[in-house]
């Protein structure tokens, strides 16, 4: 027992996932997510364009 093992053990390589054909549910789900992302992006642009409503707080 003279040899010591140093460092981490390398993890076993995970088997490659099989490329499965997308069914209709997957396609519908991805399309819905794409539309939601586009709506969110549009809302963000609209919100940043306007600036503070009413000009903010004025000190007199």
C-alpha positions as CSV (number, residue, x, y, z in Angstrom):
1,X,0.0,0.0,0.0
2,X,2.7,2.4,-1.0
3,X,0.8,4.3,-3.7
4,X,-1.5,7.1,-2.8
5,X,-4.2,8.3,-5.2
6,X,-4.1,12.1,-5.5
7,X,-6.7,14.5,-6.8
8,X,-10.3,13.8,-7.8
9,X,-11.5,10.8,-9.6
10,X,-12.7,11.6,-13.1
11,X,-16.4,11.2,-13.5
12,X,-17.6,8.6,-15.9
13,X,-18.7,10.1,-19.2
14,X,-22.5,10.3,-19.4
15,X,-23.9,8.4,-22.4
16,X,-25.0,10.6,-25.2
17,X,-28.7,11.4,-25.2
18,X,-30.6,9.9,-28.1
19,X,-31.9,12.5,-30.6
20,X,-35.6,12.0,-30.3
21,X,-38.1,13.3,-32.8
22,X,-40.2,16.2,-31.4
23,X,-43.8,15.5,-31.1
24,X,-46.6,18.0,-31.5
25,X,-46.7,18.8,-27.8
26,X,-43.0,19.8,-27.8
27,X,-43.5,22.0,-30.8
28,X,-46.5,23.7,-29.3
29,X,-44.7,24.3,-26.0
30,X,-41.6,25.8,-27.7
31,X,-43.7,28.0,-29.9
32,X,-45.7,29.3,-26.8
33,X,-42.4,30.0,-25.0
34,X,-41.1,31.9,-28.0
35,X,-44.2,34.1,-28.1
36,X,-44.0,34.8,-24.4
37,X,-40.3,35.8,-24.7
38,X,-41.2,38.1,-27.5
39,X,-44.0,39.7,-25.6
40,X,-41.8,40.2,-22.5
41,X,-39.0,41.8,-24.6
42,X,-41.5,44.2,-26.2
43,X,-42.9,45.1,-22.7
44,X,-39.3,45.8,-21.4
45,X,-38.5,48.1,-24.4
46,X,-41.8,50.0,-23.8
47,X,-41.0,50.4,-20.1
48,X,-37.5,51.7,-20.6
49,X,-38.4,54.1,-23.4
50,X,-40.9,56.2,-21.3
51,X,-38.6,57.4,-18.5
52,X,-40.0,58.2,-15.1
53,X,-43.7,59.1,-15.2
54,X,-44.5,62.6,-14.0
55,X,-40.8,63.7,-14.0
56,X,-40.0,62.1,-10.7
57,X,-39.9,63.8,-7.3
58,X,-39.3,67.6,-7.4
59,X,-37.7,69.3,-4.4
60,X,-38.5,73.0,-4.0
